[in-house]
Structures are given as C-alpha cells and as structure tokens.
Amino acid sequence: MNLRPKIIILVIGTMLIFFVALLIPLYWYARSAVEEELDKRLITAVDMAAINLNRDYLNLLNQEQGLNQVRQAFEKQLSTYLIHQIDGIALYSAEGTTLAIVGRSGETEPGVPVLLRTFAKIGSDSAPVVSEIYELTAGQYLKAAAVPIQLASGSSMILVIWGGVEFMALVDQLVGSIFWIVLVSILIAISLSILFSQSLIHPVRRLSNYAKSIQKNIYSVPVDLGRKDEFGDLNRALVEMHGEIKENEQRNKQLLSGIAHEIKNPLGGMEIYSGLLNEELDSEGVPNSYLKKITKELHHLKVIVFSYLDYARPPRSKPKTLQIESIIDNVHQLLAPELKQKQIKFSFSGKGEITGDESKLRVVFINLLKNSLAAVEPQGHIDVRILNSTGSITIKVADDGEGIPPDHLEEIFKPYFSTREKGYGLGLAITKNIINEMNGTIIAENNSGSGTIFTLTIPTDNHV
C-alpha cells in the first residue's frame, strides 16, 4: 500500500477512536445523570401519593370496583399529583385490573401488560421500583414508578405513576447530529489528509526519483527541494553523497588513466621492437614462432590498455546534429563480415535526429552490436529499432541469444565485470559512461522469449 492511503486511514481511524472515546462515555454519563434525576422525581411522587391517598376510597374500590362515583372522586384526588413531568397515575388491583386512572389531556393509558411485567414481583412490603424507558411510538418515551399499597383487609394494590422522557427526544436529535458531525469530520479529515500527504509524499517522491537517477546516471543533475526541515536535511545529505560518489569515480578514473598511460608507452616500444626483431628473423630464415606469440600477446595487452584509457579518459565531445540511422548503418557495414560469417540476420527500422558526438555514439553501437554478436548462435537474429518521442529518442537493440542471468542484469554495466571468459568487462561500462554524459539512460532486460534487449533513451538536444 502506498503512503497516502496509510496516512488517510491513520487520520480517519484516529478521529473515529477519538469520537468513540469521547462521545460514548459523555452520552452515557449525561443519560444516566438525567435518568437518575427523573427516577428520583417519580419515586418521590409515587411515595407521596401512596401515603396521602384516601384509604376509604381505596377500600371501597377494592370491595366494589363498579362504583363510578367513588372512582370519579378518587381520580379527582389522583389528578392533584399530575405535577411537572408526571403525565399519568393509575391504580391497579393485584390481579392487574385497572381501578382508576388519570392523565394529562391527550395522554393515553400505557400498556398495562408491559408495565405489569416490570412490576410483577412487587411484594406487599416492597419499596418503590422504577421501570426501564419504554418507547411507545416514534419519538415518544415513557418511564414509570410503582409502589404496593397494603390495605387493612390484607389485600394489596399497585399504584403506578408515569411520565414522558423528554430528554430521549433530544438524544435522538443528538444522535442524528452526531452522525452528520462525524460524516462532515471524516470528509474534512480526508481533505486535510490528502493535502498533508501531498506535502509529505511530493518530496519523498522527488528524492526517490533523484536516488534512482543517480543509480542510472552518476552525472545526473542534483535535486534541491529548498526545504529546511528533515526532508531538507535528507536532500542535502543525498546531494553530498552524490558529490562524493562522483569525486570517487573521477579519482578512480584518474588513477586508472595514469596507470594505463604509464604502461602504454613501454608496451608500445616493446611491440615495435618485437615487430622489428620478427622481421629480421624472417629475413634470415630463423624460426620465430615464440616471438610471434609474444608479439600477439603484446598486441592483446595494448588493446586492453587502450580500453582502460577509453573508459577512464574518454575523448572530448564534439557535438553536432546527427542522424542515428546513418551511424547505425555505418556500424552495421563495419561488422558485416562477422555477421555474414555467423549467418546472423540483421534488421533495422526507424529514424531519428539528435545532437551529440558522432565518434562516441559509434563506440556505443559498436559495443552493443558486438555484445549481441557474441551472444547469438549462428543463424540468429539482431534487431535495432529507433523510436521517437517528445524531447528524446529511444533505441532498442535486441537479440535472440542466450540472454543474461537475472542477477547479472545490474552488474554488466560495472567496470571489469564480464560474463565471457575473454571479455575485459569494459565495453558496456564505456557505453554507460557515454550515455550518462549525454544525460541519457541505458537498461538491459531479458526478452520474453529468449535473448536480451538493451534500451537506450537519449535526449534529442545534447551539448556535451
């Protein structure tokens, strides 16, 4: 997963945990406090009513439940207890029969079976009990308190007082508001996360691309973020490391150039004298097979030394407008005898124009085509294609040879690394140096079928 989704998930997750940790305890604390206050009010009201109710009315209603005048007089007394937040009062027999009931205008009797289930276990000497909050209809809630009333005859009644739970409507509104608050907060958090992640990811991406460009081309242009934070410190450290790498590379090349130069002069003299001696012995008819081997090995050493010199100290560039297809065709003609000898099919397509050094580009294509020539079997195939794009040209050199082991694909451009026994390990290193100087890139990859593809991407305007 990329960094941006992780940041967004982290911010939203943190925000949701914060809401849950804050709102849920706050909700239950507020609800418990308000509900406790309502419980106290209901218990106080039912206690006062139970103590002050007319006992004669209670006895008469218990003995004769059909006495309407007594019921009306008793209900009138009950109505005096309809104080604030008390919506109704009812008197039930122990069997659940309604003996009397009063309520505010528009109020209806609560479901007796529901309330009796709550108060079924009330004994004759039980203390007042309070029910749970019941939802009658959408947005209407009720809570009741009950107390047993013991009569002189030994029978008992249950007095129930109920009231509307107004704060639950506010809770419903609050829950709806919390939903929208959380939704809006999530949208704001996502927007802020995207902005924050952009400011975080952009420098990371630029530094990552800079590091990759150093890997591909040691002479790539340094990147300056212009920041003074930790990213700026990382940027400066990366630029310093890049500078040290280039300095080390330059020192190594200077050292190699010096050694090769010191060897070149005496080696050239030895080759000249061995040639003169060889001619002299030939003229006198003296066998000189050993001398010829010495001369051959001296020539071989001379080729190696000049390869080192080309790698360590390439000639100064002479940029001019070049036709890539013309250079490749010239190199093809140069290697035609070797291609013919191995019966290798050579195909070429595309055109392109760049500004660069002709001699260096010849070296690049000679090295690449010789590399492919050595890799393919007789009657193999080498294909070169030029592809044009805005600001750059891509050249692909493909063959159907044996390919390169995957663990060697990154190593083949390093100096002195070769997969062939008689290879010097400098051809591809020199090629990469030249392409780097042209601010281009070169990569090697194995073909999906068989063989290798070298892909060169070179800016069209190079004044190296």
N, C-alpha and C positions, 0 to 999 in steps of 0.2 A: 504494500500500500504506500502511496506517495505521502509526502509530508503534509500537504494541505488537508486531505480528509482526516488525518490524525489530529490536526490542530482543531478542526471544526468539531469532531467527535469529543475531544477533550473539553473544549469550551462549553458545548451543549450539555455534556454529561455533568460537568462541574456545576453548571447553572441549575440543572434539574435536581441534583443532590442538595444544592443549597435551598431550593424551593421546598423540597420534601422535608428536609431537616428543620426548616423554619416554619412553614405553614401548617403542617400536620400537628405538631405539638401546640402551636398557637391556636389552631382550630379546636382541638380537644380541651385545651385549658379554658378557652373562652366559653365553649359549650358547657363544660362541667360547672363553671362558676355560675352561669346564668341558670342552668337547670337546678343547681343546688338551691339557689335563691327562690325559684319557683316551688320547689319541694317544700321548703320551709313555710311559704305562704299558704300552700294547700293544706299542709298538716295543721298549721295554726287555725285555719278556717274550719276544718273538719272537727278539730278538738273543741273549739268554741261552740260550734253548732251542736255537737253531741251533748255537751254539758248543759246548754241553755234551752234545748228543745222542750216543749211542753210534754211532760210524761203522760198526762191524761190523754192527750191526742194520740200518743204512741200506743197506749194500752187499748184505746178504742179501735184504732186502725188494725192492731194485731188481732183483736177479737172479731171485729166485723169490718172487713175490707171494703164493703159496698156502701159505707156511709159517706155520701157525697159532701154533705155539709161539713163533716169533720175533716174530710180530705181537703176541701177548699180552705178551711180555716188554717189547717196545718201548712198547706202550701203557701198561704199568705205569710205565715211566720218564717217559712224557709226562704222566701224571696228577700227577706231583710239581710240575708247573708251573701247576696249577689254583689259583693264588693268588687273592687278593681282586680281584674284578671281572674275572676270567678265567673264562669259562664253558666253553670248549672249545678243543681243539687237534687239528688234523688234518694229515696228511702226504699230499700228492698227488704223483703222477708228473707229468712234463712234459706228458703227454697228457691229464691230468685224472683219472686213475684214483685212487680212494681206497686208500691203502696202510695207513693206521692212523688211528684217531680215538678220542678220549676226551672225555667231557663230564660235567658235574655231573649229579646224579640228576634225571631228568625232562627233561633237555635233549636236543634232537634235533639232528642234523647240519644246519647251514644249507644253503640251496640251493646246491649246488656250482656249477651253471652260472652263477648270479648272481655268486658270488664270483670265479669264473674270468674272467668278463668284465672285472672290475675289475683282476685281476692278470695278464691275458693277455700284457701287454707286458713282464713282468718278465724281464730277461735274467739270464744266469748270474752276472754280476758286479754286479747291481743292488743298491741299498741297500733296506732295508725300506720298504714302502709301506703306506699306511693307506687303507681304503675309506671311502666315504660312509656315512652312517647309513641302515640298511635297516629298514623296518617289516615284521616278519614277520606278526604278527596285530595286531588292535586292542589298543593299549596295550603291545605288546612290540616293542622296537627292538634292533638288533644293529649292532655295528661290528667290523670285522676288520682285522688287520695281517698281511702276508705277507712272506716273505723267501726268496730262492732258496738252495738248498744244493747246492754243487758237489761231486761225488764224484770219487774218484781215477780212476775209469774214464772220466771225461769227461762222463758223463751228469749230469743235474740233477734235483732235486726241489723242490717248493714247500711250505714249512711255513706253515700258517695258524693264527693264534690269534684267537679272537673273544671278545667279552664283551658282556653286556647293557648298554644305555644307560639306566640307571635315571633319570637326570635328565629324559629325554624324557617320562616319565610325569608328572613334576612340572610340566613345561612344558605338557602337555595340561591338567592341572588349573588351572595358572595362566592359560591362555588362556580356559578356561571362567569362571574367577573374574573375569578382566578384562572379559569380556562383561557379566557381571552388575553389576560395578562401574561400567562405562560406562553401562549401562541405568539403574541407580539414580541415577547422577550426572546423567544427562540429565533424569530426572524431577524431581530436586531443583532442577536449573538452570531447568527450565520453571516450577516453582512460585515460585522466587525471582524469576525474570524477570517473572512476572505481578504479583507483589507490588510489585517495583521499578517496573515500567511503570505500575502503577496510581497509585503515589505521584508519578510523573512526568507521566502523562497527565492526571490529575484537575485539577491547577492549570492546565495548558495549556488544557484544555477550558473551564474556568471563565473564564479570561482571554479566550479566543476568543469565548465567548458574550457576555462583557462588551463586547468591542470591537464585536461585531455589534449589541448593544443600543444602543450609542452611535450607531452609524450609522443605526439605525432611529428612535431617540428620544433626542435630545440631553439630555433631562431624566431619563434612566433612573437608577436607584439605583446608586451606586458599589459595587463588589465589593471586599471586604477579605479576602485569604487568611490574614492573620495569620501570615505567614512572614517569616523574617529572612535567607533565602538569596537566590539570584539571582532566583527566582520572586517573592519579596517585593519586591526592587528593581524588577522589571518591573511588578509590581502597583502600586507607589507611583508609578512614572513614568506609568503609564496613567491613574491617578486624577488626577494633577496635570495631565496633558494634557486630560482630560475637563473639569476645572475651568476651565482656560484657554479651552477651546472655548466653554463656557457663558458665561464672562465676556465673551469677544469677541462672542458672539451678543447678549448683553444690551447691550453698548456700542453695537453696530451698530443695534439696535432703538431705543435711546435717541436716537442721532443721527438716525435716520430719523424718529422721532416728533417730535423738535424741529424738524426742517426742515419736515415736513408741517404741524405746528402753526403755524409762522410763516407758511406760505403760505396756510393755511386762512382766517385772519381777513381779510386784504386781498382774497383771492379771493371770499369771501362778500360783502364790501362791493361789489366790482365787479359781482357777479352781481345784487345788489339794485338798484344804480344803473342798470345796463343794462336791467333789467326796468322800472324807473320811466320811463326815457327811452323805452323801446319803447312803453309805454302812452301817453305824452304825444304821441309822433309819430303813433300810431294815431288818437288823438282829433282830431288836426289834419289827418289825411289825408295825411301826408307819407310817401313811400315809405321803408321802413326794412329792406330785405332784408339789407343788410350787417350792420346792428345785430342782426338776428335770428340771423345766422350767428355773430356774436361771442358772443351770449347762449348759443347752443347749445354753442360750444366752451368757454365758461366753465363750463357745467354738466358738460361732459365732464371738464374739469380737476378740478372739485370731486369727481366720482366717483373719480378716480384718487387724489386726496389722501386721501379717506376710506378708500380701500382700503389705502393705505400705513399710515394710522393704525390700522386694524383689525389689520394684520399686526404692526406694531411695538408696539402697546399694546392688546392685547385687553381687553375689559371684565372686571371681576372676576366670578369664578364664583359662581353661586348654586345649589349642588347640591340636588337633591331627587329623589324616586323618579319615574322617567319610564317611560312606555310607548313603546317605539321605534316600534311600528306607527302610533301616533297622530301622532307627529311627522312620519313619512314621509308619511302620508296628508295632513297639513296642507300639507306642501311640494308634494305632488302637486296639490292643489287650487290652490295658488298658481301653479303652472306649467302648469295645464290649458289655458289659451288657446294657449300656444306649442306644446304637444303636439298640440292639435287642428289648429292651423294647418298643421303639417308632417305631419299624419295619422300620428303615431307611436303605436304600440301600447305601452301601459304595463302591466306585470304585477307583482304584489306578493304575497308569501307569507311566512308566519311571524309569530311574536310574540316579544316579549322585554321584560324589565324591567331597568333599570339605575339607578344613582344618578349623576346628572350635572347639567349646566347645560343647560336647555332651549334658551335662545337660541343657545348655541354649537353645539349639535347641529343646530339648524335651519340655521345657516350651513354646517355640514359637508355636509348633504344637499342644500342649495340649490346649493352649488358643484359637488358631484359630479353631480347631475342636470342642471345647466346644461352641464357639461362633456360629458356624454353627449348632451344635446340638440343641442349644436353639432356633435358628431362624426357622428351618424347621418344618413342620407339620408332624404328623405320616404318615409313608409310603413315606416320602420324599426321597431326594437323595443328597448325598455329594460326590463330585468328586475331587480327588487330582491328579495333573499331574506334572511331572518333565521334564523340557525342558533344554537341554544343548546347550550352545553357547560358543564362544571363550572367555575364561577368566572369565566366570560367569555361574551360574545356576539359572534358573527361576522356581519357584514353584507356581502353581496356585491352590488355594483352593476355589472351587465353590460349591454353594448350590442352591436349588430351594425354599428357604424360602421366607419370607415376604419382604426381601430387606431392604435397609436403605434409609430414606428420603434424597433427593439430598443435602439439606442444612446441613445434618449431616455428609456427607462423609468426610469432612475435620476435623470434630470435634471429631470423635470417637477415634482418637489416643491421644487425650489430657487427662491428668490425671483427674479422678473424673467425667468424662463425660460418661453417660450410657443411653442407650435407654430402658433399662429394670428397673422395679421398684426395684428389689432386687439386682441389679448389683452394684459393687463397683466402676466401671469406671477405673480400674487399669490393667485389663488383656491385652487389646490392647496397653495401654501405655507402659507396661513392654515389650510386644512383639516388639514394635517400638524401644525401647531403646536397646534391644539386637541386632536387625537388624542393627541399626545405629552403634553400636560398631563393627559390622562385616563389616563396610563400605558398607552396602547394602541399599536397599530401599524397602519400602512396601507401596502399594497403595490399596485403596478399590474402587470398582465401581459396580454399579448395572448391573446385567446381562440383556441382551437384552430381554429375556423372563420374567423370574422372579428370585428373589434371588440375591445373592451377590458373587462377585469374589474378593478374596484377592490375589494380585500378589506380590511375593517376588523375588527380584533379589539380589543374593549374590555372591561376587567374590569367585572363587574357592580356592584362596590361602589367608587365613586369619590367622594371628598370633596374635590374640587379647588376 
